[in-house]
Amino acid sequence: MKIAFFISDHGFGHIMRNVAVIKAVKELGHEVVLVTGNRQMAMARQYLTQPVREIVCNTDAGLEVKPGTLSIDTAATIQTVRRHLLSWPKLTAMAKGLRADRFVVDIAPWALEAAREAGTPCILMASFTWLDQYGWFLPEELLARYRKAFEAADAVLMYDLANPPTKTRYPVHTDIGFTARPFHENAVTQIKSRHRRKIVFLSLGGSNMGLDFDINVGGLPYDFISAGALRLKGENVETLDKSVGNSQDYVKAADFCIAKAGWTTVSEIMLAGARSAFLERKDTPEDTMTIAELKRRGAAISITTEDLKDMAKVMERLEHYSRAEQHYRNNYREIARIITG
């Protein structure tokens, strides 16, 4: 069976939650076409051990952020959406020309429409849709195009922590829990062996330009490891090079994680079992709903950008909040079997 994966190129979370599934699909003996952005494809190559057909293109409009902040630039995002909509006919023609037996979409909406036009069965993998992110500021004529596209899914695989609007939009769905790149226990042990103090892993970059202020952690009794564009300062700081392809092992090695609440980052942290703090971003509904559910479960605390300026207080809260013990399973193999079934 030829299966085409259409993966959003907004940040790295979408590709990272799919590479383990794609690898499992290949191991089941199926042909895979991967359609995603250039940086996302480069990351997939680090992980995939069997060849897939690669098609590099701009698959999603995503969100624009204001430089030096994590705040959404609504005007710039509207313009980006308008430009990307102009590319949908060409993208749709490309997708139909693949003659795949099945489309798997996360969460590039034009690919769902392409599947419907081609008469190809399609599966939407979702924890949210762009309708949730854009609904509060995108003009209705643009929202209508997205609404129509997201209606074209034949089946929906729903991740754990999928937000309420997405569950309402797709009442008929299959719950698939969490998925992430598997941890490598040898690598985790090696990371831990390099540190005598508790490890704090920070992931606040990725799909943005980071924060425009220093985060001072010098003198605190922890070792801080940062991934992404953060100005973390102190003698106890390690910044991961962009070429590091196993950031999930640093999550597993950490005692504490401080991160944006993107779904894939949350999934890795939940699977690792680390005590965690997630960054509140009031203009990002997906993050807000995810954090609310995590707090309801007793799985995490929330912090603000301003809180990062006093890391001693953040660490005190992380040390002492009452965390509910929950154990989750990485379901990437099961998801691969559902896709190919």
C-alpha positions, -999 to +999 in steps of 0.1 A: +000+000+000+012+035-008+005+059+020+011+097+017+017+117+049+010+154+047+027+170+077+024+207+087+056+226+085+047+250+113+074+243+139+087+208+145+060+193+167+039+179+139+068+161+122+082+148+155+049+132+165+047+115+131+083+101+125+079+072+148+045+063+132+060+066+097+090+044+107+065+018+120+045+020+088+077+013+068+085-016+090+051-031+082+062-032+046+043-002+031+055+025+007+055+060+022+055+094+006+063+122+030+052+158+021+064+185+045+087+215+047+124+217+042+135+219+079+110+193+089+122+169+062+158+174+074+147+164+109+128+133+096+159+122+077+178+120+111+152+095+124+139+074+095+161+044+088+143+033+056+139+055+025+107+073+018+098+094-012+103+131-002+083+160-014+094+193+001+070+222+000+053+248+023+024+227+036+009+252+061+004+289+069+008+284+106+011+314+130+034+344+128+048+357+161+061+392+170+099+393+170+114+388+205+081+376+219+059+345+219+028+366+210+008+360+179+012+387+152-024+386+139-020+410+110+010+391+097-007+358+101-037+369+081-014+379+053+004+346+055-029+327+054-040+347+023-008+339+005-009+302+014-045+299+002-033+309-032-010+279-033-038+254-025-047+246-061-011+237-070-006+217-038-039+199-044-029+189-080+005+176-067-012+155-040-037+140-065-009+132-088+007+109-062-019+083-068-016+071-032-039+045-017-044+066+015-037+101+028-027+108+064-030+145+072-015+164+102-030+190+099-026+206+065-062+212+054-057+214+017-046+177+017-080+167+030-097+185+001-072+169-024-081+134-010-118+141-015-113+153-051-091+123-059-115+098-042-087+087-019-095+077+017-079+101+041-072+101+079-069+133+099-045+131+129-056+158+153-052+173+187-065+206+173-073+222+139-064+257+126-100+267+131-093+267+169-062+289+164-076+313+138-112+316+150-107+347+171-090+369+145-092+355+110-118+371+087-148+349+080-141+344+043-108+328+052-122+308+080-148+294+056-121+280+034-105+262+064-139+250+077-148+235+043-114+217+041-115+202+076-150+188+068-134+166+041-117+141+066-130+105+061-117+094+095-101+111+125-075+097+149-078+118+181-047+123+203-049+125+240-054+161+252-072+170+220-091+202+227-129+203+233-137+222+200-119+195+180-137+167+199-170+185+192-162+190+155-154+153+151-177+134+175-170+101+156-133+095+160-107+069+173-088+078+205-051+070+201-035+084+232+001+097+231+028+092+205+064+104+204+098+093+193+109+064+215+134+071+243+169+056+240+178+043+275+215+043+268+215+079+257+193+088+287+218+072+311+247+090+294+230+123+297+223+118+334+259+106+341+272+140+330+253+158+357+255+156+395+226+179+402+190+178+391+184+185+355+160+212+341+152+209+304+138+240+287+120+240+253+106+274+245+118+279+209+111+259+177+084+278+158+093+313+170+123+336+175+124+331+213+123+358+240+142+391+239+154+390+275+180+372+295+169+343+318+193+343+347+198+309+364+234+313+376+239+301+412+207+279+413+214+243+424+203+228+391+218+221+357+198+237+330+197+223+294+181+245+268+168+237+233+157+266+211+163+303+210+166+312+247+190+337+263+197+315+293+226+328+314+247+311+341+276+288+347+252+259+350+237+262+314+241+239+285+226+248+251+219+220+227+231+224+192+205+225+165+220+193+150+210+173+181+184+148+169+174+131+201+159+159+222+134+134+236+162+117+255+170+150+272+133+152+282+135+117+297+168+125+315+154+156+331+139+159+366+120+190+355+108+204+322+098+240+313+082+243+279+056+257+256+025+236+256+027+224+220+012+189+218+043+169+209+064+185+237+036+178+261+034+142+249+071+136+254+070+151+289+040+131+299+056+099+286+089+107+304+071+114+337+090+147+345+076+174+368+067+202+344+057+238+339+040+250+308+040+286+295+007+303+293+001+321+261-034+337+262-034+344+225-029+307+216-061+288+224-046+254+217-020+259+245-045+274+269-069+244+266-040+219+269-027+235+300-061+237+316-066+199+311-031+192+324-038+212+355-071+195+359-053+162+359-027+174+384+000+167+358+017+202+355+017+238+366+015+269+344+038+299+343+039+332+325+067+348+304+071+372+333+077+343+357+108+333+337+125+364+350+126+348+385+136+312+380+142+306+417+105+310+423+096+288+393+119+260+406+104+263+440+069+258+426+081+229+405+097+212+435+067+214+456+035+212+436+013+181+442+017+160+411-007+132+403+012+100+394+001+089+360+017+065+335+011+068+298+020+046+269+037+055+236+012+042+210+031+048+177+030+011+167-007+008+173-013+040+153+007+026+124-015-006+125-047+015+124-034+036+094-025+005+074-055-016+085 
